[in-house]
Amino acid sequence: MDSLTARWPRLRHALPRVDLEVRETPVERWELEGTSLLVKRDDLTTPTLGGNKARALELLLAGVGRDDVLLTVGSTGSTHALAVAHFGARLGARTEVITWPQEEHDVSLATAARLREIARVTTAWSPPTAMLRATARRVFRRVRWIPAGGSSPLGALGHAAAALELADQLGREHAPPPDTLVVPLGSGGTAAGLLVGLALAGLPTRVLGVRVVPRVVANRRRVLALARRAAALFGERAGVAAPAIDEARFAMEDTQYGGAYARETHASRTSQELMLEREGPPLEGTYSAKALAAALAHARAAPAERVLYWLTFDGRWIAGRAIGRRSGAHRGGE
């Protein structure tokens, strides 16, 4: 039973889900070069392929059966698309993915290769072209649409449950809530869901979204609108008033964006190298390494704050640590 249904039992029936073996993920304290961070290990959401995407897919894949066809879109190295294909295969479904080009690094290349092994992948020139093709397929073929990044009001409620899970963990330890929660910001579903969950838990924590995509995709208006829609959906399904989303509890960090999606930066490579040195979980240069760089910078600038880094990327399926070492050798734009 997750933290949402534990508090609002009506959701057991009103919010169908599929069992992907999502489990409570640990909260750790890391010391990195004299800087202390709390870390929510959402890279460990499932025993197989974890990462934050499993939270949303528990809800988005509810009712999927054998021989269903799942359709989604993403960049060539999309971890979202890989998660859809992975869990879809476990449910007996087939997955089709329409991708668009991105700047590549070792993890994105490995992800793309693995995706081609378990899904039918077709390519488009750009995100708008991919969305147009996806729309046509949805009109003319029977498919189950999984939105890009899993970012929808329903998917966001999976991340709201994660925020409530965090509140439960802190309560058991009699620990104060973090002042700032730092999370990568792409399609916005994770940040929006966390805003809903923190509001439901009554925690004063601010969410800092580290933008890693163009501003047309990731911006305050979109994230807050998605959070409000997710809050309304929660209220409707739970039979209670929707939680109010406080705009002041959300901020964006733009300095980690490398100028193009997945372009590595000096800061992201440094974060990856720190993890390699301490034999911690592997990071990738698109999302997780940039968010860690932002979390460290924020903690150093505000040493009195309790800063929590939300680790979203699961690299366990990538054999060894050579990926991270090669990625650190790349010299993309700064």
C-alpha positions in Angstrom: 0.0 0.0 0.0 1.5 3.4 -1.0 1.3 6.6 1.1 -1.6 8.0 -0.9 -3.9 5.0 -0.5 -2.8 4.6 3.2 -4.2 8.1 3.9 -7.1 8.0 1.5 -8.4 4.4 1.3 -11.0 5.4 -1.4 -8.1 5.7 -3.8 -7.6 1.9 -3.7 -10.5 1.6 -6.1 -10.7 5.2 -7.5 -7.0 5.2 -8.6 -6.3 1.9 -10.4 -2.7 0.8 -10.7 -0.6 -2.1 -11.9 1.9 -3.8 -9.6 5.4 -2.9 -10.9 6.9 -3.8 -7.6 7.5 -0.2 -6.7 8.8 0.0 -3.2 9.8 2.6 -0.6 13.2 4.1 -1.6 15.8 5.1 1.1 16.7 8.5 2.2 20.5 8.9 2.7 22.9 11.5 3.8 25.8 12.2 1.5 29.0 14.2 2.2 30.5 15.5 -1.0 33.6 17.7 -0.7 32.5 19.0 2.6 28.9 19.6 1.5 26.1 17.7 3.2 23.0 16.6 1.2 20.0 14.5 1.9 19.3 12.1 -1.0 16.1 10.4 -1.9 17.2 7.3 -3.8 14.4 7.1 -6.3 16.8 5.3 -8.6 15.8 2.2 -6.6 12.0 2.2 -7.1 11.8 -1.4 -8.3 14.0 -4.5 -8.2 14.5 -4.4 -12.0 14.5 -1.1 -13.8 13.9 1.7 -11.3 14.1 5.4 -11.5 11.3 7.9 -11.1 9.4 6.8 -14.2 8.1 3.7 -12.5 6.1 5.8 -10.1 4.0 7.3 -12.9 3.8 4.1 -14.9 2.2 2.2 -12.0 -0.8 4.4 -12.8 -0.4 5.0 -16.5 -0.1 1.2 -17.3 -3.1 0.2 -15.2 -5.3 -2.2 -17.2 -2.7 -2.9 -19.9 -3.0 -6.5 -21.0 -1.3 -9.1 -23.2 -1.0 -8.0 -26.8 -1.9 -4.4 -26.1 0.2 -1.9 -28.0 1.7 1.0 -26.1 2.7 4.2 -27.9 5.0 6.9 -26.6 7.5 9.5 -27.8 10.9 10.7 -26.6 14.5 11.5 -27.6 16.7 8.7 -28.9 18.1 8.1 -25.4 14.8 8.5 -23.5 14.8 6.7 -20.2 11.1 7.2 -20.1 10.6 5.3 -23.4 12.9 2.5 -22.1 10.8 2.2 -18.9 7.6 2.0 -20.9 9.0 -0.7 -23.1 10.5 -2.6 -20.2 7.4 -2.7 -18.0 5.1 -3.1 -21.0 7.0 -6.2 -22.0 6.5 -7.6 -18.4 2.8 -7.1 -18.9 2.8 -8.8 -22.3 2.3 -5.6 -24.3 4.3 -4.4 -27.3 5.7 -0.9 -27.3 6.2 1.5 -30.2 8.3 4.6 -29.7 8.7 7.6 -32.0 12.0 9.3 -31.3 13.8 12.5 -32.3 17.5 13.3 -32.3 19.4 14.6 -29.3 23.0 15.3 -28.4 24.4 12.0 -27.4 26.6 10.7 -24.6 27.5 7.2 -23.5 24.4 6.7 -21.4 22.0 8.0 -24.0 23.7 5.7 -26.6 23.4 2.7 -24.3 19.7 3.5 -23.6 18.9 3.9 -27.3 20.6 0.5 -28.1 18.6 -1.2 -25.3 15.4 0.4 -26.4 15.8 -0.9 -30.0 16.1 -4.4 -28.5 12.7 -4.4 -26.7 10.6 -1.9 -28.7 9.7 -0.9 -32.2 11.4 2.4 -32.8 10.8 4.8 -35.6 12.5 8.2 -36.0 11.2 11.7 -36.6 13.1 14.9 -37.4 11.9 16.8 -34.3 9.6 16.7 -31.3 6.7 18.4 -33.2 7.0 15.9 -36.0 7.1 13.0 -33.6 3.9 14.3 -31.9 2.2 14.7 -35.2 3.0 11.1 -36.1 1.9 9.9 -32.7 -1.4 11.7 -33.1 -2.0 10.1 -36.5 -1.3 6.7 -35.1 -3.7 7.2 -32.2 -6.4 8.2 -34.6 -6.0 5.4 -37.1 -4.8 2.5 -34.9 -5.8 1.0 -31.6 -2.9 1.9 -29.2 -2.6 2.9 -25.5 -1.0 6.3 -25.4 1.6 7.0 -22.7 2.4 10.7 -22.7 6.0 12.0 -23.2 7.9 11.6 -19.9 4.8 10.1 -18.3 3.9 13.7 -17.5 0.1 14.0 -17.1 -2.1 14.7 -14.1 -2.5 10.9 -13.5 1.2 10.2 -13.9 2.0 13.1 -11.5 0.1 11.5 -8.8 2.7 8.7 -8.7 5.2 11.4 -7.7 2.8 12.9 -5.2 2.8 9.5 -3.5 6.6 9.6 -3.4 6.5 13.0 -1.6 4.1 11.5 1.0 6.4 8.6 1.3 9.2 11.0 2.1 7.1 12.7 4.7 6.4 9.3 6.3 10.1 8.5 6.4 11.0 11.8 8.0 8.2 11.3 10.5 9.5 7.9 11.6 12.9 9.4 12.1 11.6 12.5 13.9 13.6 14.5 11.3 12.7 18.0 10.1 11.6 18.4 6.5 14.1 19.7 4.0 14.0 23.4 3.2 14.7 22.7 -0.5 14.1 19.7 -2.7 16.2 19.6 -5.9 14.9 17.6 -8.8 15.6 17.6 -12.6 13.1 19.4 -14.7 12.2 18.1 -18.1 8.6 17.4 -19.0 7.6 18.5 -15.5 5.7 15.5 -14.2 8.0 14.7 -11.3 8.2 18.3 -10.1 4.5 18.9 -10.4 3.7 15.7 -8.5 6.1 16.5 -5.7 4.4 19.9 -5.3 1.1 18.1 -4.9 2.4 15.5 -2.4 4.2 18.1 -0.3 1.0 20.2 -0.1 -0.9 17.1 0.9 1.7 16.3 3.6 1.7 19.8 4.9 5.4 20.2 4.5 6.9 23.7 3.8 9.6 22.4 1.5 10.3 24.3 -1.7 10.8 22.4 -4.9 13.7 23.6 -7.1 13.4 22.3 -10.6 16.7 22.1 -12.5 15.9 22.9 -16.1 17.5 20.5 -18.6 15.3 21.1 -21.6 14.4 24.3 -23.6 12.3 26.8 -21.8 9.3 26.3 -24.1 9.0 22.8 -22.6 10.0 23.5 -19.0 8.7 26.7 -17.5 6.8 27.8 -14.4 3.5 28.1 -16.1 3.5 24.6 -17.4 4.7 23.0 -14.1 2.3 24.9 -11.9 -0.6 24.2 -14.4 0.2 20.5 -14.3 0.4 20.5 -10.5 -3.0 22.1 -10.2 -4.6 19.6 -12.7 -3.0 16.7 -10.7 -4.3 18.2 -7.5 -7.8 18.5 -8.9 -7.7 14.9 -10.1 -6.6 13.8 -6.7 -9.4 15.7 -5.0 -11.9 14.2 -7.5 -10.7 10.6 -7.0 -10.2 10.9 -3.2 -13.5 12.7 -2.6 -11.9 15.6 -0.8 -11.0 19.2 -1.5 -8.1 19.6 -3.9 -4.9 20.8 -2.2 -3.9 24.3 -2.9 -0.6 24.7 -4.9 1.5 27.6 -3.6 3.4 29.2 -6.4 6.0 30.4 -4.0 7.0 26.8 -3.2 8.3 26.3 -6.7 11.5 27.8 -8.3 13.5 27.0 -11.4 17.2 26.8 -11.8 18.4 27.6 -15.3 22.2 27.7 -15.0 22.7 24.0 -15.4 21.1 23.8 -18.9 23.9 23.2 -21.4 22.2 25.0 -24.3 20.8 21.9 -25.8 19.0 18.8 -24.4 21.5 16.2 -23.1 24.5 18.4 -23.8 27.0 17.7 -21.0 28.6 20.5 -19.1 31.7 20.9 -16.9 29.4 20.9 -13.8 27.6 17.7 -14.8 30.9 15.9 -15.6 32.2 17.0 -12.2 29.1 15.5 -10.5 29.6 12.2 -12.4 33.2 12.1 -11.3 32.3 12.7 -7.7 30.0 9.7 -7.8 32.7 7.5 -9.4 35.2 8.5 -6.7 32.9 7.7 -3.9 31.7 4.5 -5.7 28.1 5.9 -5.6 25.3 5.3 -8.0 26.1 6.2 -11.6 24.7 9.4 -13.0 24.0 10.6 -16.6 24.7 13.9 -18.2 21.1 14.7 -19.2 19.2 14.9 -15.9 20.7 13.5 -12.8 24.3 14.9 -12.9 23.0 18.4 -13.6 20.5 18.2 -10.7 23.3 17.1 -8.4 25.4 20.0 -9.5 22.6 22.4 -8.7 21.9 20.7 -5.3 25.6 21.1 -4.3 25.7 24.7 -5.5 22.5 25.5 -3.6 23.7 23.8 -0.4 27.1 25.7 -0.5 25.4 29.0 -1.1 22.9 28.4 1.8 24.7 26.3 4.3 22.0 26.7 6.9 19.4 25.0 4.7 18.6 21.3 4.6 18.8 20.4 0.9 17.5 17.2 -0.5 18.6 15.9 -3.9 16.0 13.7 -5.6 17.9 11.0 -7.6 15.8 10.0 -10.6 18.2 7.9 -12.8 18.6 4.2 -12.3 21.9 3.1 -13.9 22.0 -0.5 -12.5 21.1 -2.0 -15.9 24.3 -0.5 -17.4 27.1 -3.0 -16.8 30.1 -1.6 -14.8 31.2 1.9 -14.3 33.0 2.4 -17.6 30.0 4.4 -18.9 30.5 7.1 -16.4 34.2 7.3 -17.0 33.9 7.7 -20.7 31.1 10.2 -20.3 33.4 12.3 -18.2 35.8 12.4 -21.0 33.3 14.0 -23.4 33.8 17.7 -24.1 30.4 19.0 -25.0 29.3 22.6 -24.7 29.8 24.3 -21.4 
